[in-house]
């Protein structure tokens, strides 16, 4: 949205959406991943745009859970 507005010299105020994904790869340490996701979801009670709203986990067999 910002690029078309700039192209036509129109003012625009953009705010990030906040639907962030946390990617957990197959070789990640489970304990570390759980701690990082918990921190992401609960720290600052969603008041900043860093909350992990979607957690995508890759299993060791190349599929998704």
MMTF fields as JSON, N, C-alpha, C and O atoms, coordinates in Angstrom:
{
  "mmtfVersion": "1.0.0",
  "mmtfProducer": "UNKNOWN",
  "numBonds": 259,
  "numAtoms": 260,
  "numGroups": 65,
  "numChains": 1,
  "numModels": 1,
  "chainsPerModel": [1],
  "groupsPerChain": [65],
  "chainIdList": ["A"],
  "bondAtomList": [4, 2, 8, 6, 12, 10, 16, 14, 20, 18, 24, 22, 28, 26, 32, 30, 36, 34, 40, 38, 44, 42, 48, 46, 52, 50, 56, 54, 60, 58, 64, 62, 68, 66, 72, 70, 76, 74, 80, 78, 84, 82, 88, 86, 92, 90, 96, 94, 100, 98, 104, 102, 108, 106, 112, 110, 116, 114, 120, 118, 124, 122, 128, 126, 132, 130, 136, 134, 140, 138, 144, 142, 148, 146, 152, 150, 156, 154, 160, 158, 164, 162, 168, 166, 172, 170, 176, 174, 180, 178, 184, 182, 188, 186, 192, 190, 196, 194, 200, 198, 204, 202, 208, 206, 212, 210, 216, 214, 220, 218, 224, 222, 228, 226, 232, 230, 236, 234, 240, 238, 244, 242, 248, 246, 252, 250, 256, 254],
  "bondOrderList": [1, 1, 1, 1, 1, 1, 1, 1, 1, 1, 1, 1, 1, 1, 1, 1, 1, 1, 1, 1, 1, 1, 1, 1, 1, 1, 1, 1, 1, 1, 1, 1, 1, 1, 1, 1, 1, 1, 1, 1, 1, 1, 1, 1, 1, 1, 1, 1, 1, 1, 1, 1, 1, 1, 1, 1, 1, 1, 1, 1, 1, 1, 1, 1],
  "groupList": [{"groupName": "UNK", "atomNameList": ["N", "CA", "C", "O"], "elementList": ["N", "C", "C", "O"], "formalChargeList": [0, 0, 0, 0], "bondAtomList": [1, 0, 2, 1, 3, 2], "bondOrderList": [1, 1, 2], "singleLetterCode": "X", "chemCompType": "L-PEPTIDE LINKING"}],
  "groupTypeList": [0, 0, 0, 0, 0, 0, 0, 0, 0, 0, 0, 0, 0, 0, 0, 0, 0, 0, 0, 0, 0, 0, 0, 0, 0, 0, 0, 0, 0, 0, 0, 0, 0, 0, 0, 0, 0, 0, 0, 0, 0, 0, 0, 0, 0, 0, 0, 0, 0, 0, 0, 0, 0, 0, 0, 0, 0, 0, 0, 0, 0, 0, 0, 0, 0],
  "groupIdList": [1, 2, 3, 4, 5, 6, 7, 8, 9, 10, 11, 12, 13, 14, 15, 16, 17, 18, 19, 20, 21, 22, 23, 24, 25, 26, 27, 28, 29, 30, 31, 32, 33, 34, 35, 36, 37, 38, 39, 40, 41, 42, 43, 44, 45, 46, 47, 48, 49, 50, 51, 52, 53, 54, 55, 56, 57, 58, 59, 60, 61, 62, 63, 64, 65],
  "secStructList": [7, 2, 2, 2, 2, 2, 2, 6, 6, 7, 7, 7, 7, 7, 7, 7, 7, 7, 7, 3, 3, 3, 3, 3, 7, 6, 6, 1, 7, 2, 2, 2, 2, 2, 2, 2, 2, 2, 2, 2, 2, 2, 4, 4, 4, 4, 7, 1, 6, 6, 7, 3, 3, 3, 3, 3, 3, 5, 7, 6, 6, 1, 7, 5, 7],
  "xCoordList": [0.813, 0.0, 0.858, 0.463, 2.007, 2.861, 3.436, 3.548, 3.798, 4.421, 3.46, 3.867, 2.203, 1.287, 1.016, 0.9, 0.916, 0.679, 1.859, 1.672, 3.07, 4.264, 4.367, 4.763, 4.02, 4.092, 3.209, 3.546, 2.088, 1.159, 1.235, 0.369, 2.299, 2.542, 1.361, 1.036, 0.727, -0.398, 0.119, 0.893, -0.285, 0.14, -0.525, -1.68, 0.212, -0.319, 0.287, 1.477, -0.511, -0.046, -0.233, -1.356, 0.867, 0.813, 1.187, 2.116, 0.466, 0.758, 0.914, 0.084, 1.96, 2.132, 0.949, 0.348, 0.625, -0.543, -0.404, -1.391, 0.77, 0.959, 0.61, 0.599, 0.327, 0.067, 1.382, 1.598, 2.245, 3.583, 3.611, 2.914, 4.422, 4.589, 5.894, 6.904, 5.86, 7.062, 7.349, 6.509, 8.532, 8.922, 9.789, 10.812, 9.391, 10.176, 10.625, 9.811, 11.923, 12.466, 12.721, 12.731, 12.925, 13.076, 14.273, 14.24, 15.33, 16.52, 16.532, 17.552, 15.426, 15.357, 15.253, 14.657, 15.828, 15.669, 14.257, 13.819, 13.538, 12.133, 11.974, 11.095, 12.8, 12.706, 12.923, 12.202, 13.907, 14.186, 13.032, 12.625, 12.506, 11.403, 10.165, 9.507, 9.845, 8.677, 8.857, 7.92, 10.05, 10.321, 10.218, 9.66, 10.751, 10.711, 9.284, 8.902, 8.494, 7.106, 6.301, 5.515, 6.494, 5.785, 6.121, 5.228, 7.393, 7.819, 7.162, 6.662, 7.163, 6.604, 5.118, 4.643, 4.381, 2.931, 2.526, 1.601, 3.199, 2.728, 3.463, 2.927, 4.664, 5.402, 4.676, 4.255, 4.525, 3.869, 2.384, 1.777, 1.791, 0.348, -0.23, -1.342, 0.516, 0.026, 0.024, -0.59, 0.702, 0.695, 1.697, 1.671, 2.551, 3.494, 3.316, 2.689, 3.849, 3.641, 4.652, 5.146, 4.965, 5.925, 5.321, 6.05, 4.035, 3.408, 3.395, 3.056, 3.763, 3.699, 2.29, 1.889, 1.542, 0.147, -0.021, -1.019, 0.95, 0.896, 2.204, 3.276, 2.136, 3.334, 3.359, 2.481, 4.374, 4.531, 5.689, 6.813, 5.411, 6.398, 6.69, 5.775, 7.956, 8.392, 8.863, 9.735, 8.278, 8.716, 9.97, 10.397, 10.527, 11.762, 11.627, 12.634, 10.417, 10.182, 9.837, 9.412, 10.012, 9.76, 8.324, 8.005, 7.46, 6.069, 5.821, 6.743, 4.592, 4.22, 3.229, 2.425, 3.315, 2.33, 1.561, 0.672],
  "yCoordList": [-1.187, 0.0, 1.252, 2.27, 1.198, 2.366, 2.765, 3.952, 1.779, 2.072, 2.795, 3.791, 2.35, 3.102, 4.52, 5.461, 4.664, 5.999, 6.908, 8.06, 6.399, 7.205, 7.544, 8.654, 6.616, 6.845, 8.023, 8.76, 8.188, 9.266, 10.437, 11.312, 10.437, 11.505, 11.726, 12.86, 10.628, 10.683, 10.339, 9.393, 11.077, 10.725, 9.412, 9.143, 8.628, 7.362, 7.071, 7.302, 6.575, 6.141, 4.635, 4.137, 3.915, 2.455, 1.908, 2.4, 0.899, 0.251, -1.241, -1.83, -1.868, -3.307, -4.085, -3.685, -5.191, -5.964, -6.739, -6.895, -7.232, -7.946, -9.416, -10.061, -9.974, -11.416, -12.112, -12.551, -12.198, -12.733, -14.241, -14.799, -14.881, -16.332, -16.649, -15.975, -17.673, -18.219, -19.524, -20.424, -19.629, -20.849, -21.703, -21.238, -22.943, -23.892, -24.984, -25.775, -25.026, -25.992, -27.333, -27.432, -28.359, -29.728, -29.885, -30.72, -29.098, -29.256, -28.323, -28.218, -27.651, -26.736, -27.521, -28.597, -26.986, -27.567, -27.299, -26.149, -28.335, -28.198, -27.257, -26.396, -27.412, -26.555, -25.089, -24.224, -24.808, -23.429, -22.867, -21.722, -23.676, -23.228, -22.907, -21.894, -23.757, -23.525, -22.234, -21.446, -22.016, -20.792, -19.551, -18.539, -19.623, -18.48, -18.16, -16.991, -19.192, -18.975, -18.404, -17.474, -18.954, -18.454, -16.993, -16.183, -16.651, -15.26, -14.369, -13.291, -14.821, -14.03, -13.77, -12.669, -14.771, -14.645, -13.804, -12.997, -13.979, -13.361, -12.094, -11.323, -11.849, -10.65, -9.411, -9.375, -8.427, -7.157, -7.313, -6.371, -8.449, -8.677, -8.211, -7.686, -8.399, -8.041, -6.548, -6.107, -5.764, -4.316, -3.84, -2.673, -4.704, -4.351, -5.345, -6.388, -5.041, -5.861, -6.997, -7.281, -7.647, -8.747, -10.056, -11.029, -10.105, -11.319, -12.39, -12.119, -13.594, -14.715, -15.267, -15.99, -14.946, -15.378, -16.719, -17.41, -17.084, -18.366, -19.091, -18.512, -20.334, -21.129, -22.245, -23.108, -22.221, -23.219, -24.13, -23.667, -25.431, -26.4, -27.384, -28.006, -27.528, -28.497, -29.739, -29.661, -30.894, -32.104, -32.693, -32.213, -33.688, -34.266, -35.065, -35.516, -35.247, -36.041, -35.18, -35.707, -33.86, -32.978, -32.512, -31.748, -32.947, -32.509, -31.388, -30.943, -30.929, -29.887, -30.442, -31.325, -29.895, -30.242, -29.005, -29.043],
  "zCoordList": [0.0, 0.0, 0.0, -0.569, 0.618, 0.69, -0.657, -0.963, -1.459, -2.762, -3.713, -4.311, -3.886, -4.755, -4.235, -5.02, -2.909, -2.355, -2.656, -3.046, -2.48, -2.761, -4.243, -4.598, -5.095, -6.531, -6.954, -7.88, -6.27, -6.611, -5.627, -5.614, -4.796, -3.818, -2.875, -2.523, -2.475, -1.533, -0.138, 0.009, 0.876, 2.229, 2.668, 2.337, 3.399, 3.904, 5.269, 5.484, 6.176, 7.485, 7.518, 7.433, 7.642, 7.618, 8.988, 9.629, 9.429, 10.689, 10.428, 9.735, 10.967, 10.758, 11.32, 12.317, 10.677, 11.065, 12.347, 13.065, 12.671, 13.918, 13.871, 14.919, 12.721, 12.613, 12.268, 11.138, 13.265, 13.052, 13.229, 14.076, 12.418, 12.525, 13.234, 13.035, 14.056, 14.674, 13.952, 13.93, 13.363, 12.657, 13.564, 14.066, 13.777, 14.567, 13.611, 13.133, 13.334, 12.388, 13.063, 14.29, 12.249, 12.752, 13.683, 14.587, 13.479, 14.314, 15.525, 16.206, 15.801, 16.945, 18.239, 18.274, 19.292, 20.617, 21.105, 21.119, 21.504, 21.876, 23.073, 23.068, 24.079, 25.261, 24.931, 25.428, 24.099, 23.694, 22.878, 23.074, 21.96, 21.11, 21.942, 21.705, 22.911, 23.767, 24.562, 24.686, 25.096, 25.847, 24.975, 25.398, 23.766, 22.85, 22.425, 22.362, 22.134, 21.73, 22.897, 22.717, 24.075, 25.263, 25.505, 25.757, 25.431, 25.602, 24.555, 24.875, 23.304, 22.208, 22.39, 22.113, 22.852, 22.963, 24.175, 24.079, 25.31, 26.544, 26.959, 27.755, 26.453, 26.834, 26.331, 25.175, 27.148, 26.83, 26.5, 25.991, 26.769, 26.65, 25.316, 25.273, 24.231, 22.916, 22.63, 21.659, 23.46, 23.285, 22.232, 21.841, 21.785, 20.723, 19.592, 19.776, 18.443, 17.247, 17.135, 16.044, 18.255, 18.217, 18.7, 18.895, 18.893, 19.382, 18.301, 17.149, 18.676, 17.744, 17.711, 18.624, 16.691, 16.616, 15.914, 16.117, 15.095, 14.386, 14.656, 14.48, 15.076, 15.324, 14.292, 14.271, 13.436, 12.382, 12.766, 12.96, 12.874, 13.332, 12.216, 11.675, 11.869, 10.864, 11.606, 12.471, 11.262, 11.957, 11.284, 10.234, 11.868, 11.376, 10.081, 9.535, 9.585, 8.384, 7.177, 6.149, 7.285, 6.165, 6.038, 5.127, 6.919, 6.878, 7.862, 8.546, 7.94, 8.89, 9.903, 9.604, 11.111, 12.147, 12.482, 13.332]
}
